[in-house]
């Protein structure tokens, strides 16, 4: 990968990333400004074990020093690295939490231009919309323990400033809204939604209108990205989004 690194994670007993079987490409959350493979080591290890697959987690470039377009380029490079190792698109699941959900969906849409269709998308408490208004206007904005309304003002400003510094064909980078580009040809998709769930709900509705398969999961009493902390009992964990990659790949395989 020319501009970023990635970490390949295998739970005990999981086969090597040799191009056989399936693999998960994981894009971490952190509001595009923080986190990486170390902060998400527990979830990717749990995901590898539940899915019985290797997981490649991308340490993509972060704002404000870099733009979202640059981060997406890094994710695309990681996908191409897996393809070079012999994995076919139908063997690769794109997964991410929070900001990583945005990158997973945006990456799937970019891959459509290459006539590539991964096995599935798994978005855990995804931040799918850069526009701040729908989140700030949502009835649940006052109950979110992590992000008050003003946090989205700061995030929007940072995203715009980072995009303005990255010149593409002589112009500042455009802000990309994945929810404006929903098509039925996207891979099967599973979402978990959180208290600021407007983007996930809108994404599921758009997918339904486009005629595509989608599943929206709602947990009770969980914090945002609650599935990023895999410490619950096995019985509860079986309903979590990080087992969805296994189900999604099996579903795709037997169609």
Secondary structure, 3 states (H helix, E strand, C coil): CCCCEEEEECCCCCCCCCCCCCEEEEECCCCCCCCCCCCCHHHHHHHHHHHCCEEEEEECCCCCCCCHHHHHHHHHHHHHHHHHCCCCHHHEEEEEECHHHHHHHHHHHHHHHCCCCCCEEEEECCCCCCCCHHHHCCHHHHHCCCCCHHHHHHHHHHHHHHHHHCEECCEECCCCCHHHHCCCCCCEEEEEECCCCHHHHHHHHHHHHCCCCEEEEECCCCCCCHHHCCCCCHHHHCCCHHHHHHHHHHHHHCC
